[in-house]
Amino acid sequence: MKGAYCKLFKYCSICGRLKHNSKFASNGRDRSKRKSYCHECKYFKRKGSKNIFDIQTLENSNITVGVKYKSQKRLFYRVPYEDAVRMVTERTAGIVNPTLIHLFNSKRTFKSMVLERDEYICNYCKGFGNTIDHLIPKSKGGKTTFSNCVCACEKCNKEKGNLSIKEFLNNQAIK
């Protein structure tokens, strides 16, 4: 049961995503009373960021992306301004300051979010899907974003390979 009165799931007050109760920061020793924001947004709460999705605050230059892993290791890399804006508008990252954004999820959580979004249904054959496929292949300049990735079964994913959607669908119609 997911909803307003569910005790297992609730919405984060900062990023607005529905998450399991254990993904929220606790109030010290009393773990039954959790804070209104999730572990990923705890960083923004500490920094005092007001609106982490307002792209007007970003500088029009290369932006640094920070990723924090479960092992407490941090990785920083730079992306063009357009990629940073896309990540923030898709809500996969939040703005820390005008030159730094923080990525919310790793590859594993990204894959599970895409599969849950598509309800584990293959985008091509409507069967059970357990892999993600890039609509515009990475070899042809496609990015790993929510708008470019869909759920696919292993068979369709292998058959599509690095073909575009039109080429793949034309091949399917011929068969």
Phi and psi in degrees as a GROMACS rama.xvg file:
@    title "Ramachandran Plot"
@    xaxis  label "Phi"
@    yaxis  label "Psi"
@TYPE xy
-119.481  121.546  LYS-2
178.076  -166.363  GLY-3
-67.2622  -30.3509  ALA-4
-106.414  13.0889  TYR-5
-79.4826  137.285  CYS-6
-92.5222  -12.1828  LYS-7
-91.1234  -30.3896  LEU-8
-124.797  147.52  PHE-9
-155.233  166.382  LYS-10
-92.0202  138.615  TYR-11
-73.9013  136.097  CYS-12
-74.9387  -15.4066  SER-13
-98.957  -56.1495  ILE-14
-90.2588  -17.7238  CYS-15
79.5828  9.2547  GLY-16
-87.4351  147.281  ARG-17
-82.0416  122.747  LEU-18
-137.874  162.373  LYS-19
-66.7585  148.511  HIS-20
-56.8719  -32.2583  ASN-21
-70.6866  -12.7154  SER-22
-85.179  2.6672  LYS-23
-101.751  148.56  PHE-24
-64.6646  144.423  ALA-25
-97.7056  164.334  SER-26
-94.0482  64.2094  ASN-27
70.3352  -125.344  GLY-28
-73.5984  -31.0747  ARG-29
-85.5389  90.5194  ASP-30
-77.1971  -9.06866  ARG-31
-74.154  -24.421  SER-32
-106.145  105.551  LYS-33
-97.7389  155.865  ARG-34
-72.7011  170.467  LYS-35
-85.4155  -5.47375  SER-36
-118.627  151.783  TYR-37
-82.6074  172.512  CYS-38
-59.7757  -39.1956  HIS-39
-65.0975  -34.9544  GLU-40
-87.0702  -6.11215  CYS-41
-57.9356  -35.9275  LYS-42
-60.3677  -43.0701  TYR-43
-69.7931  -35.4595  PHE-44
-63.5557  -41.6875  LYS-45
-65.3855  -38.9733  ARG-46
-75.3015  -15.6703  LYS-47
79.7477  22.6816  GLY-48
-68.557  132.988  SER-49
-84.8871  -62.211  LYS-50
-119.429  103.69  ASN-51
-82.4333  -2.62291  ILE-52
-115.866  13.3424  PHE-53
-86.0294  101.751  ASP-54
-71.782  -10.8399  ILE-55
-66.3565  -22.1189  GLN-56
-82.3699  -11.277  THR-57
-76.2178  141.816  LEU-58
-79.6932  146.331  GLU-59
-84.5111  70.7685  ASN-60
-152.473  -173.979  SER-61
-63.5341  136.188  ASN-62
-111.101  139.715  ILE-63
-86.3648  133.221  THR-64
-109.572  128.395  VAL-65
-108.825  136.491  GLY-66
-126.866  134.417  VAL-67
-115.312  126.513  LYS-68
-96.1473  165.898  TYR-69
-60.7726  -27.3934  LYS-70
-79.2935  11.1615  SER-71
69.8366  8.00201  GLN-72
-80.9553  147.627  LYS-73
-120.606  143.66  ARG-74
-127.032  136.344  LEU-75
-124.578  136.787  PHE-76
-147.84  164.143  TYR-77
-108.281  142.575  ARG-78
-132.061  157.036  VAL-79
-64.5646  158.877  PRO-80
-56.3764  -42.4297  TYR-81
-62.0581  -40.4769  GLU-82
-66.4572  -38.7735  ASP-83
-64.5665  -41.883  ALA-84
-62.8469  -42.2595  VAL-85
-62.3018  -42.7408  ARG-86
-62.7209  -39.7039  MET-87
-71.9477  -41.5802  VAL-88
-68.5939  -29.3956  THR-89
-82.9885  -1.91089  GLU-90
61.607  34.2408  ARG-91
-95.4475  -8.49789  THR-92
-146.38  156.674  ALA-93
-123.846  153.686  GLY-94
-86.8024  125.385  ILE-95
-92.7552  -49.9814  VAL-96
-149.17  176.387  ASN-97
-58.2865  -17.8065  PRO-98
-119.605  7.80587  THR-99
-137.863  129.704  LEU-100
-121.77  154.232  ILE-101
-113.93  124.041  HIS-102
-77.6571  131.13  LEU-103
-75.6612  -30.4947  PHE-104
-138.022  158.725  ASN-105
-93.6138  -176.943  SER-106
-60.8667  -39.9576  LYS-107
-65.3106  -46.194  ARG-108
-70.8082  -31.9319  THR-109
-61.1767  -46.0596  PHE-110
-61.5604  -44.758  LYS-111
-66.2335  -34.1616  SER-112
-67.7564  -39.6815  MET-113
-66.5919  -43.691  VAL-114
-64.2008  -40.0272  LEU-115
-68.1986  -38.5904  GLU-116
-59.2698  -43.7976  ARG-117
-88.9669  4.07688  ASP-118
58.2478  34.8812  GLU-119
57.0367  31.1612  TYR-120
-110.21  125.982  ILE-121
-60.8288  133.763  CYS-122
-69.1408  -21.0969  ASN-123
-101.587  -48.9416  TYR-124
-108.347  -3.0115  CYS-125
65.2738  18.4175  LYS-126
-90.5701  -168.618  GLY-127
-71.4822  128.781  PHE-128
-118.405  135.497  GLY-129
-131.554  10.8045  ASN-130
-127.651  166.096  THR-131
-109.949  147.677  ILE-132
-129.024  143.111  ASP-133
-86.7148  125.23  HIS-134
-61.7201  -49.3201  LEU-135
-98.7376  113.377  ILE-136
-58.3364  148.813  PRO-137
-61.1097  -31.749  LYS-138
-68.3802  -17.8981  SER-139
-110.027  20.5571  LYS-140
96.2416  6.91656  GLY-141
-73.5946  146.329  GLY-142
-103.014  158.325  LYS-143
-87.7621  87.148  THR-144
-130.642  166.256  THR-145
-64.426  -33.7095  PHE-146
-75.7694  -19.5062  SER-147
-102.781  -9.00701  ASN-148
-111.327  139.396  CYS-149
-135.6  163.871  VAL-150
-77.3107  140.403  CYS-151
-147.222  151.346  ALA-152
-79.2519  163.555  CYS-153
-62.5251  -38.5938  GLU-154
-63.5801  -50.2971  LYS-155
-65.3593  -37.4316  CYS-156
-63.532  -42.1523  ASN-157
-69.3173  -40.5056  LYS-158
-65.752  -38.181  GLU-159
-70.131  -42.2954  LYS-160
54.2375  -122.198  GLY-161
-109.048  26.8091  ASN-162
-78.986  154.315  LEU-163
-76.4999  170.582  SER-164
-63.3129  -43.4467  ILE-165
-60.7273  -46.0935  LYS-166
-62.3898  -42.1527  GLU-167
-65.4091  -45.4262  PHE-168
-67.4234  -34.7869  LEU-169
-65.0026  -41.0988  ASN-170
-64.0703  -36.7031  ASN-171
-69.1142  -38.1264  GLN-172
-67.4953  -34.457  ALA-173
-68.0013  -37.3216  ILE-174
